[in-house]
Amino acid sequence: MTKLLNNVIFGRNIQRIRVSCGLTQEQTVAKLQVLGSPLSRSTYSLIEMGRGNVFVSDLVGLQKVFNVDYSAFFENIPISR
């Protein structure tokens, strides 16, 4: 499985999108689990804090749950490392 490495801005973007959708972390994870993801709320929380890696397949699930363009996840992330 391919993972995206943790990133604080990426995590903040996911949190901002989730909040704008009116979802809690628990609701978001529940929707992901219905789609087949084994992601837990604690792991999801680490992703939002920029301390956890996310599987690409979970990012696909988040795109479906939030109904946003993938570019929304990557806003304001600089190219440099």
N, C-alpha and C positions, 0 to 999 in steps of 0.2 A: 504494500500500500504506500502511496505517495503522501507525504505530509508537507504542509507549509510551516516554516519555522515561525516561532513566536515573534510578535511585533506589537509594541504598545499601541501604535496608531491604528493598526489593523484591528486590534481588540476594541479600541474606543469606537471605531467605525461600526463594528458589529453591535456593540452596546447601543449606540445612537440609533441604528436602524431598528433594533428590537424595540426600544422604547417608543420610537415613532410609530411602530405597528401596534402599540398598546399591549405588548406581551411581557409576561414575567419570564425569568430564566426557566422556571419550572414548566411553564406553558410551552416555551420554545423547545425545550428538550423533549417534552411529551410528543410534540408534533414531529420532531426528528425521529423519535423512536417508532412512531406509527409508520414512517417511511422506511424503517429498517435499520436505523443507526443505533448502535449500542451506547452512545454518548451519555454520560451521567451529568447531573447538574453540577457537581463539583468540578469535573473536567471542563465543562462549558464555562464555568465561572473563571477558571484559569485562563481560558482563551480570551475572554473579555478583558481580563486584567493584563493581557499581553505576556503572560508567563507560561502559557500552554500552547503546544503545537496543535494544528487542526488537520485532520485528514481531508484530502481533496474531496472525497466522497461526502464528507459532512458539509463542506462548503457548498457542494451541489444541493444538498438538502436544505441548507440555510437559504440559498437563493430561492428555492421553491416555497419555503415557509414564509419568507419575507416578501416574495414577489418583487424583487428589485433586480436591476442590472448588476452583473458581476463587478462592474467598475466602481459601484458604490462601496464595496468592501475595501478598495485600494485607494480611496481618496486621500490626498495629502501625504502619501508615503513617498519619501524622497528616493531617488534612484541610487544614491550613494549608500554605502554600508557603514 
